Structures are given as C-alpha cells and as structure tokens.
Amino acid sequence: MHVTLVKVSVKSDRVDEFIAATQANHEGSVREPGNRRFDILQDTNDPTAFILYEAYISAEDAAAHKETAHYLTWRDTVADMMAEPRKGDPYACLFPRY
C-alpha cells in the first residue's frame, strides 16, 4: 500500500473554508477504486495545521488521484488558503497488509 502524509498549514482566517473544500475532496477520494483511506486530521493544539492521510493500493493509484476532477478542484480552491506550500511525504505501509 502507498501512503502519503500531506502536511498543510492554513491561514487562520481561512480554516473553515479549507475544511469545507477538503471535505468535498475527501468525499470524492474515498470513492476512487484504488483508495483505501483518505483521512483529514486537524491538530488539536493548532487549528491551522492539518494532515491529509492518503492510502492507495499502489503508487499508480495515488498518481491517478491527482488527475481526478475533485482533486484538481480542491488544489485550485485551497491554493490561496495556505500559509505555506503543502508538503507530501510518501510512506510504505507495512501493516495492515492488503
């Protein structure tokens, strides 16, 4: 399984908008055939800090996600909401095994 942890820092006055846009991306992403998880996490100590936990069967499925309409809409919608560029770190999932 291919996992990416995407770290996002959002401008403090745009948090609610970011959450709404990200919910729409989440809802589309979990319907993708190669998706296993697409969790949106908000830091309890810093409400402007988010982690998107994206788990796909393969790197190819993760790459296909970036071609979907819901991702492209999200990317363009949230671009001005970010306090700094988002950063995605890839991981290999050892457990559970699918």
C-alpha positions in Angstrom: 0.0 0.0 0.0 1.2 3.5 -0.9 0.6 6.2 1.8 1.2 9.9 1.6 1.1 12.2 4.6 0.3 15.7 3.3 1.1 18.5 5.8 -0.9 21.6 5.3 -0.7 25.0 7.1 -3.8 27.2 6.5 -4.2 30.9 7.1 -6.1 31.4 10.3 -8.9 33.3 8.7 -9.4 30.6 6.0 -9.7 27.4 8.2 -13.5 27.0 7.8 -13.3 27.4 4.0 -10.4 25.0 3.9 -12.3 22.3 5.8 -15.3 22.7 3.5 -13.2 22.4 0.4 -11.3 19.5 1.8 -14.4 17.6 2.8 -15.5 17.7 -0.8 -12.1 16.3 -1.9 -12.3 13.6 0.8 -15.8 12.5 -0.4 -14.6 12.1 -4.0 -11.3 10.5 -3.0 -12.9 7.7 -0.9 -14.9 6.7 -4.0 -11.8 6.1 -6.1 -11.2 2.4 -6.9 -7.6 2.3 -5.6 -8.3 4.3 -2.4 -8.1 2.6 1.0 -8.2 5.6 3.3 -8.4 9.3 2.9 -8.4 10.9 6.4 -8.4 14.6 7.2 -6.7 15.4 10.5 -6.7 18.7 12.3 -4.1 19.4 15.0 -5.8 19.8 18.4 -3.2 22.4 19.5 -3.0 24.4 16.3 -6.3 24.6 14.3 -4.4 25.9 11.3 -2.4 22.7 10.9 -3.7 19.7 9.0 -2.5 16.3 7.9 -4.2 14.5 5.0 -3.6 10.8 5.3 -3.9 9.3 1.8 -3.6 5.5 1.4 -3.9 3.9 -2.0 -3.3 0.3 -3.2 -0.4 1.4 -5.4 1.7 4.4 -6.4 -0.1 4.4 -9.7 -3.5 4.7 -7.9 -2.1 7.6 -5.9 -0.9 9.3 -9.1 -4.3 8.8 -10.7 -5.9 10.6 -7.8 -4.1 13.8 -8.9 -5.8 13.6 -12.2 -9.4 13.5 -10.8 -11.8 16.4 -11.1 -12.3 16.6 -7.3 -8.6 16.8 -6.6 -8.0 19.4 -9.3 -10.9 21.5 -8.0 -9.6 21.2 -4.4 -6.0 22.1 -5.4 -7.1 25.2 -7.1 -9.7 26.2 -4.5 -7.3 25.9 -1.5 -4.2 27.4 -3.1 -4.7 30.9 -1.6 -5.8 29.5 1.7 -2.4 28.0 2.6 0.0 29.9 4.8 2.9 28.0 3.1 3.1 25.3 0.4 1.8 21.9 1.4 4.3 19.1 1.7 3.6 15.4 0.9 5.8 12.7 2.3 5.4 9.2 0.9 5.4 6.1 3.2 5.3 2.4 2.6 2.6 0.8 4.7 3.9 -2.4 6.4 0.7 -3.3 8.3 -2.1 -3.9 7.6 -1.2 -5.9 4.5 -3.7 -5.8 1.7 
